[in-house]
Amino acid sequence: MRNLVLIFISIFLIVASKKLHAQEETIQGQGIAINNFMIKENLLKNNKIAIIATDSLDIPIESLNGTFQFSINGLGQELRFTEGVSVMKQPINKSTFIYLRHENESGTHGKLYYVYQKDNNLNPIKISWWILVIIPLILILLAALFRKFIVVALILLVGIFYYNSSQGLKIPTFFDTIFDGLRNLI
């Protein structure tokens, strides 16, 4: 068990050290590539999300202008960035998962967010792929350790997958998020 903890800590430190160095704006051909982004509520408070191009330290790239191809929950869209910011055309009517994916010459960049809506305010929460892996693994591990917990663990797992599906996180998106995270480790 101690070796397993040391392995997880080692992997975490390796991943964290890669994220410490800010990436520069990558110039590819004529334009600037988007290698990182984040989402925030639009400043107009019109139930729309703003996508902000950033470097690896989440500092906005204000010099970015142009049209870029994104996939939002599996649907392809062209987003027009002006000074590093683009606004999604569709308003968000209820709390939901949003999976954004952008592919360019340097690779595929995908992020999963849970957008929590309360009182006409949107609060995007970034969901790490680690959470998508660890929570079911903990439930399975507890069920394996405590035989009486098997039924409760199965009910919790089904409940988690049902809630995720009803909020827009379908099974293919779930696995895409995990595979994107694993790909970024290498």
C-alpha positions in Angstrom: 0.0 0.0 0.0 2.9 2.4 0.8 4.5 1.7 -2.6 1.1 2.6 -4.3 1.0 5.9 -2.4 4.6 6.7 -3.4 3.7 5.9 -7.1 0.7 8.3 -7.0 2.7 11.0 -5.4 5.5 10.6 -8.0 3.0 10.8 -10.9 1.4 13.9 -9.3 4.7 15.7 -8.9 5.7 14.9 -12.5 2.4 16.2 -13.9 2.6 19.3 -11.6 6.2 20.1 -12.7 5.1 20.1 -16.4 2.4 22.7 -15.6 4.7 25.1 -13.9 6.4 26.4 -17.0 4.2 28.9 -19.0 3.8 28.1 -22.6 4.5 30.8 -25.0 2.0 31.8 -27.7 2.7 29.3 -30.5 2.9 30.8 -33.9 1.9 28.3 -36.6 2.0 29.6 -40.1 0.0 32.8 -40.1 -1.9 32.6 -36.8 -1.5 31.9 -33.1 -2.5 28.5 -31.8 -4.7 27.9 -28.8 -3.0 25.4 -26.5 -4.9 26.3 -23.3 -8.2 27.9 -22.5 -10.7 28.5 -19.7 -14.3 29.5 -19.5 -16.0 32.2 -17.4 -19.4 33.7 -17.3 -19.9 36.3 -20.0 -19.6 39.9 -18.6 -23.0 40.8 -20.0 -24.7 38.2 -17.6 -26.8 36.9 -20.5 -26.5 33.2 -19.5 -23.7 32.8 -22.0 -20.2 31.4 -21.5 -17.0 33.2 -22.6 -14.1 31.1 -23.7 -10.8 32.7 -22.9 -7.5 31.7 -24.6 -4.7 31.4 -22.0 -1.2 30.2 -21.6 -0.4 27.3 -19.3 -0.6 29.5 -16.2 -4.1 30.7 -17.1 -2.9 34.2 -18.1 -5.1 35.4 -21.0 -3.6 35.8 -24.4 -5.0 39.2 -25.4 -3.2 39.2 -28.8 -5.2 36.3 -30.1 -7.6 37.1 -32.9 -9.3 34.9 -35.4 -11.6 32.0 -36.0 -10.9 28.6 -34.4 -12.6 25.2 -34.7 -13.9 23.8 -31.3 -16.0 20.9 -30.4 -18.6 21.7 -27.7 -20.2 18.6 -26.2 -19.4 16.8 -29.4 -20.8 19.4 -31.8 -18.3 21.2 -34.0 -18.4 25.0 -33.9 -16.3 27.8 -35.2 -15.6 30.4 -32.5 -14.5 33.9 -33.4 -11.9 35.2 -30.9 -11.4 38.9 -30.4 -8.5 39.9 -28.1 -8.4 36.3 -26.8 -12.1 36.0 -25.9 -15.0 34.3 -27.7 -18.6 34.0 -26.5 -20.7 30.8 -27.1 -23.8 31.5 -29.1 -26.1 29.2 -27.1 -27.4 30.4 -23.7 -27.2 28.0 -20.8 -30.7 27.5 -19.2 -29.8 25.1 -16.4 -26.8 23.6 -14.7 -24.9 21.3 -17.1 -21.6 19.7 -18.1 -19.7 21.4 -20.9 -16.9 19.5 -22.7 -14.7 21.8 -24.8 -12.2 20.4 -27.2 -9.8 22.1 -29.6 -7.4 20.4 -32.0 -4.4 22.0 -33.6 -1.0 21.0 -34.9 0.4 20.7 -31.4 -2.3 18.3 -30.3 -5.8 18.0 -28.9 -6.8 20.1 -25.9 -10.0 19.2 -24.1 -11.5 20.4 -20.8 -14.6 19.4 -18.9 -16.5 22.0 -16.9 -19.6 21.8 -14.8 -21.5 25.1 -15.2 -23.6 25.6 -12.1 -26.5 28.1 -12.6 -28.1 29.8 -9.6 -30.1 33.1 -9.7 -29.1 33.8 -13.3 -25.4 33.6 -12.4 -23.2 31.0 -14.0 -20.4 29.5 -12.1 -18.1 27.2 -14.2 -16.2 24.6 -12.2 -13.4 22.8 -13.9 -13.6 19.0 -13.5 -10.2 17.2 -13.6 -10.0 13.8 -15.3 -8.5 12.5 -12.0 -11.9 13.0 -10.3 -13.6 11.0 -13.0 -11.3 8.1 -12.3 -10.7 8.3 -8.6 -14.4 8.4 -7.3 -15.5 5.2 -9.1 -12.2 3.5 -8.1 -12.7 4.4 -4.5 -16.2 3.0 -4.5 -15.0 -0.2 -6.2 -12.1 -0.6 -3.7 -14.5 -0.1 -0.8 -16.9 -2.7 -2.2 -14.0 -5.1 -2.6 -12.8 -4.5 1.0 -16.2 -4.6 2.7 -18.5 -7.2 1.2 -21.5 -5.6 2.8 -20.8 -2.4 0.9 -21.2 -4.0 -2.5 -24.9 -3.2 -2.9 -24.4 0.4 -1.6 -21.4 0.9 -4.0 -23.4 -0.3 -7.0 -26.3 2.0 -6.2 -23.9 4.9 -5.7 -22.1 4.1 -9.0 -25.4 3.9 -10.9 -26.6 7.1 -9.3 -23.4 8.9 -10.2 -23.6 7.8 -13.9 -27.4 8.7 -14.0 -26.8 12.2 -12.6 -23.9 12.8 -15.0 -26.0 11.6 -18.0 -28.9 13.8 -17.0 -26.6 16.8 -16.7 -25.0 16.3 -20.2 -22.0 14.2 -19.4 -22.6 11.1 -21.5 -20.4 8.0 -21.4 -18.4 8.8 -24.5 -17.6 12.3 -23.2 -16.6 10.7 -19.8 -14.1 8.5 -21.5 -12.9 11.2 -23.9 -12.1 13.4 -20.9 -10.1 10.5 -19.2 -8.2 9.7 -22.4 -7.3 13.4 -23.0 -6.0 13.6 -19.5 -3.9 10.4 -19.9 -2.6 11.7 -23.3 -1.5 14.9 -21.7 0.6 13.0 -19.1 2.9 11.7 -21.8 
